[in-house]
Amino acid sequence: MRHLENHEGEPRQESFHVLFMTQSLERAGDHAKNLVEEVCHFVTGRSVRHVLRAFDKPVEQMFIEDLKRRQKNVK
């Protein structure tokens, strides 16, 4: 945000360069992630896109799944 805010009113061309560099780095990271997903799919035959890991799930969803698992074990 400090690169966007210009309290002095002076032209700050380098701020735009920083913003464009961060945008490019984010895009490169997205490409790297996509490449890894494709390699995992090629090696395992399974898609890893849209897969929730246990620690990515909301606490409520993990709680409900745990309750269902416990109910199955009781029966």
N, C-alpha and C positions, 0 to 999 in steps of 0.2 A: 504494500500500500504506500510505503514511503516513496516509491518510484513514481507512483501516479500523482501523489499530492505534491504540488509545487507552491509552497507558501511564499517563496521569494518572487515568483512571477518571471523567473528567468527561463529561457529555453533550455531544455534538458534532453538533448538527443540521446545521450548514453542510457537514459532510463528506458527509452523505447528499445534499445538494443538488448538490455537486460531482460525485458519482457519477452521479446522475440526469442531470445536464447532459452528462457525457461519453457516457452511454448514448444520449441523444437525438442528440448530434452524430454518433455512429457510425451510428445509424439513418438520419439525414439523408444521410450519405455513401453508404450502401447504396442509398438511393432515387435519388440523383444518378447513381450508377454504372448502375443499372438503366435510368434514363432515357436515358443516353448510349448504352447498348447497343441500346435500342429505336430511337433516332434513326439509329444506324449501320445497323441492319437495314432500316429504312425507306428510307434513301438508297441503300444499295448492293445491297440484296436478299439479303445474306448475313448469317448470324448470327455475331456476334463472341464469343458466349459459349463458354466451354470451349476457346478457342483459346490454344495455348501460343505465346508469343513465344520467340525464340531464347534470350534472356537469362533466361527463366523456366524453361527446361528444365534438368534435372539435367546435370551435366558428363558423366556416364556415357552418358546418352542422346545428347548432342551428339557424343561420341566415336564411338559406334556408327554414327550417321548419317553422320559424316564418313568412316568406314571403308567403308561401303556405297557412298557417292558416289565414293570413290577406286577401288573395285573396278569400278564401272560404266565409269569413264573408261579403265581399263586394257584392258578387253575390246574 
